[in-house]
Amino acid sequence: MLKSGTTGGKRGERVVIEVLKQTAVEVEVGTIVDVVVTSPIAIPFELRCQWPGAPAIEGGAVRFLGAKVELPPPDADGGVATHHYELEAVAPGKARVILTAAAASPEAVCPPRRLDVIVRAGST
């Protein structure tokens, strides 16, 4: 699922695209890409995966702006933590963003999350 929205006025408008399950996106320079991954809360510790504080980025088309974690409400039974990694498309070209989770034990299944980003010059 890919969500997008804009913030700001006509000048300096900021386009934000939320990437949930895609493996590739194409955006314009200036676009903010929000890469989203989740992790279940109510599973045994030995099956948990810990997402990193920052992604590995190959290529110079995007830069990492920051990360945040949204936890489920404290009164919810179980649920998932939602991790947001915010990137900015800064130059035309390609980049590969890789999130590699650390497994709590050999029994945990933690496949990496990879996103290929193609950045094109912005329209004027």
N, C-alpha and C positions, 0 to 999 in steps of 0.2 A: 504494500500500500504506500502510495506517495501522496503526501499532503503538501499544499503550498499556500502561502498567504503573503500579504505585503504589510509593511508597517512604514510609517513616515508619510510625508507629503509627496507631491509630484517630483520635486527636486530631492535628490538624496533618498529616494525610495529604497527600502530594503526588502528584498524577496527572501523568504525563508522556506526551505523545502525540507520536509520531514521524511527521512528514509527509514522504512521499517524492515522490509524483507528483500529489497532489490539488491542486485549484485553490481549494477552499473547505473549511473545517472549522467545526464548531460545538462550543464547549467551555463549561465553567463557569468562573466566577471562581476563581482560584487554580491553574488548570491550567497546566502548563508545556508549551509547544509547541516541538518540536525540528524546525525546517525543515531538510531535508537536500538538498544538491545535490552533484554530483560533477564532477570534471574529469579527463580522461585524462592520464596522465603521459608515456607513450611516443609522443607525436606531435611533429611538427616544431614548433619554437617559433612560427613565423608562423601556425600554426593554433590556437594556445592561447587560452583565455579565462581571465581572472583575476577570481575572485569578490571582491566588496568585503569590507572588514573588518566592516561593519555594514549592515543593510538600511535602506531608506527605509521609514518607517511613516507612513501616513495614518490619522488617527483616534486616539482615546485609550483604546481598549479593551485594548490590549496594550502592554507595554514590553519593550525589548531588554535581555537580561541578559548576553549574551556570545556569543562564537564560538570554535570550535575546529576544527582540521583534523587528520584522521587520514590519514597517508600509508601507502602499501603497504609491506610489509616490504622492507628494503634488498636482500635476495636475490631478490626477485620480479622477473621480467622484464616490465616494463610495469606495468599496473594503473591504478588510479584513486585520486585523492585525494578523500576524503569530507569535505565541509564541513558543520558543524552550527551553526545559528543558533538560540540558545535565547531564547524569548520567554515572558513571563508574562502570563496573562490577568488584568488588574487591575480592570476595571470592565465592567458590562453595556454592550453596544453593539457597534459594528462597527469593524473596522480592516482596512486593506489593507497587506500587507507586500510590498515590491518589492525583489528582488535583481537588480541590473544588472551584468553582467560586462563588463569591459574587454577588447576584442579586441586581440590582439598585432599584427594587421595587417588590411587590408581583406578578406583571404581567409578569416579566421576567422569562423565562424558562432556567435554568442553571444546566443541569445534570452534576454530577461529572464525571471525566475521570479517569478510573482505568486501570492500566497495571500490570499484573503479570509477573515477570521476573524470569526465571530459569537460574542460572549461573552454568556452568559446568567447570571443570578444563581445562585449556588450553592444546592444543596438543603440543608436543615437537618434 
